[in-house]
Amino acid sequence: MDIQGSIEKLSLELSNHLTRVKNEKRSFIRYKIKRRVLIRDPEGRVFTGHAYDISKQGLQFRCSPHVACQLETASEQLSPLSSTNFIVKIALPFMNELAECGIHCSVKSVHKADEETMRVGLSFLFFENNSQMRLDHFIDNLTL
């Protein structure tokens, strides 16, 4: 099977069994955003996507089916006890400038968004440097 066929098969399988998002109960409110994100997997490969919502516990972004397939495969290969995880980089406004946030995360869900894009949910595990303060500041200012 070629790569396109594999992606289409994965998209169909994912759309059939990963539909719990609508029924999930969330601890934190999600906020709509439009930001480019970089995601580095445990092997050091870097992927791009476009975040469309964020909370204090995670974010969702859109990407190509190929990227979603790569991320899900890398996620499945991680041991539950592994200290290695994904790192998402996102630039957020902070103190009148853009500040990059580095956040270690895990892939929580992968869904088909439409015919050309996939939706990936990331759950935050821990933050680099002052990233949690920057994220909290950004979200707090959204609610003003």
C-alpha positions as CSV (number, residue, x, y, z in Angstrom):
1,M,0.0,0.0,0.0
2,D,1.4,3.4,-0.9
3,I,1.7,6.3,1.6
4,Q,-1.5,8.0,0.4
5,G,-3.4,4.8,0.8
6,S,-2.1,4.4,4.3
7,I,-3.0,7.9,5.2
8,E,-6.6,7.5,3.8
9,K,-7.0,4.2,5.7
10,L,-5.7,5.8,8.9
11,S,-8.1,8.8,8.4
12,L,-11.0,6.5,8.0
13,E,-10.1,4.4,11.0
14,L,-9.5,7.5,13.2
15,S,-12.8,9.1,12.1
16,N,-14.6,5.8,13.0
17,H,-13.3,5.3,16.6
18,L,-11.9,8.5,18.0
19,T,-15.1,10.6,18.4
20,R,-15.2,11.1,22.2
21,V,-14.2,14.7,22.1
22,K,-17.8,16.0,22.0
23,N,-18.6,14.0,25.2
24,E,-15.5,14.7,27.2
25,K,-15.8,16.8,30.3
26,R,-13.1,19.4,30.6
27,S,-11.6,21.1,33.7
28,F,-10.4,24.2,31.8
29,I,-12.1,26.4,29.2
30,R,-10.8,26.2,25.7
31,Y,-10.1,29.5,23.9
32,K,-10.0,29.9,20.1
33,I,-6.6,31.0,18.8
34,K,-4.8,31.1,15.5
35,R,-1.1,30.4,16.0
36,R,1.5,28.4,14.2
37,V,3.0,25.5,16.2
38,L,6.1,23.4,15.9
39,I,6.0,19.9,17.4
40,R,9.2,17.9,18.0
41,D,8.8,14.2,18.4
42,P,11.0,12.0,20.6
43,E,13.2,11.2,17.7
44,G,13.9,14.9,17.0
45,R,11.7,15.3,13.9
46,V,9.9,18.6,13.7
47,F,6.4,19.0,12.3
48,T,4.2,22.1,11.9
49,G,0.6,22.8,12.4
50,H,-1.9,25.6,13.2
51,A,-3.3,25.7,16.7
52,Y,-7.0,26.6,16.8
53,D,-7.8,26.2,20.5
54,I,-5.8,26.3,23.8
55,S,-6.4,25.8,27.5
56,K,-4.2,25.5,30.6
57,Q,-4.1,21.8,30.0
58,G,-3.6,21.4,26.3
59,L,-4.2,22.6,22.8
60,Q,-5.6,21.3,19.5
61,F,-4.1,22.0,16.1
62,R,-4.7,21.2,12.5
63,C,-2.2,19.5,10.3
64,S,-1.9,17.4,7.2
65,P,-2.9,13.7,7.4
66,H,0.8,12.8,6.8
67,V,1.9,14.8,9.9
68,A,-1.0,13.3,12.0
69,C,0.0,9.8,10.9
70,Q,3.7,10.4,11.9
71,L,2.7,11.9,15.3
72,E,0.3,9.1,16.1
73,T,2.9,6.4,15.1
74,A,5.6,8.0,17.2
75,S,3.1,8.3,20.1
76,E,2.2,4.6,19.9
77,Q,5.8,3.6,20.0
78,L,6.5,5.4,23.3
79,S,6.5,3.3,26.5
80,P,4.0,4.5,29.1
81,L,7.0,4.8,31.5
82,S,9.1,6.7,29.0
83,S,10.5,10.1,30.1
84,T,10.7,11.1,26.5
85,N,7.7,13.0,25.0
86,F,6.7,15.6,22.4
87,I,7.6,19.2,22.7
88,V,5.3,21.9,21.3
89,K,6.6,25.4,20.6
90,I,4.2,28.2,20.3
91,A,4.7,32.0,20.3
92,L,2.3,33.8,22.6
93,P,2.0,37.6,23.3
94,F,3.7,38.4,26.6
95,M,4.5,41.8,27.9
96,N,3.9,43.5,24.5
97,E,6.1,41.1,22.6
98,L,5.9,37.5,21.3
99,A,7.5,35.0,23.7
100,E,8.1,31.4,22.7
101,C,6.7,28.8,25.0
102,G,8.1,25.3,25.1
103,I,5.8,22.7,26.5
104,H,6.3,19.0,26.9
105,C,3.2,17.1,26.0
106,S,1.6,13.9,24.9
107,V,-0.7,13.2,21.9
108,K,-4.1,12.8,23.4
109,S,-6.3,12.4,20.2
110,V,-6.2,12.4,16.5
111,H,-9.4,13.2,14.5
112,K,-10.3,13.9,10.9
113,A,-11.1,17.6,10.6
114,D,-12.1,17.6,7.0
115,E,-11.0,16.0,3.7
116,E,-7.6,17.7,3.7
117,T,-6.7,18.2,7.4
118,M,-6.5,16.3,10.7
119,R,-7.1,17.6,14.2
120,V,-4.5,16.6,16.9
121,G,-5.1,17.1,20.6
122,L,-2.1,17.5,22.9
123,S,-2.1,17.3,26.7
124,F,0.4,19.4,28.5
125,L,2.8,17.5,30.9
126,F,5.3,20.1,32.0
127,F,6.7,23.4,30.9
128,E,10.1,24.7,30.0
129,N,11.5,27.8,31.7
130,N,8.8,30.5,32.1
131,S,6.4,28.9,29.6
132,Q,3.6,28.2,32.2
133,M,3.7,31.8,33.4
134,R,3.5,33.0,29.8
135,L,0.6,30.7,28.9
136,D,-1.3,31.7,32.1
137,H,-0.7,35.3,31.3
138,F,-2.0,34.8,27.7
139,I,-5.1,33.0,28.8
140,D,-5.9,35.4,31.7
141,N,-5.7,38.3,29.2
142,L,-8.1,36.5,26.9
143,T,-10.7,36.5,29.6
144,L,-10.5,40.2,30.3
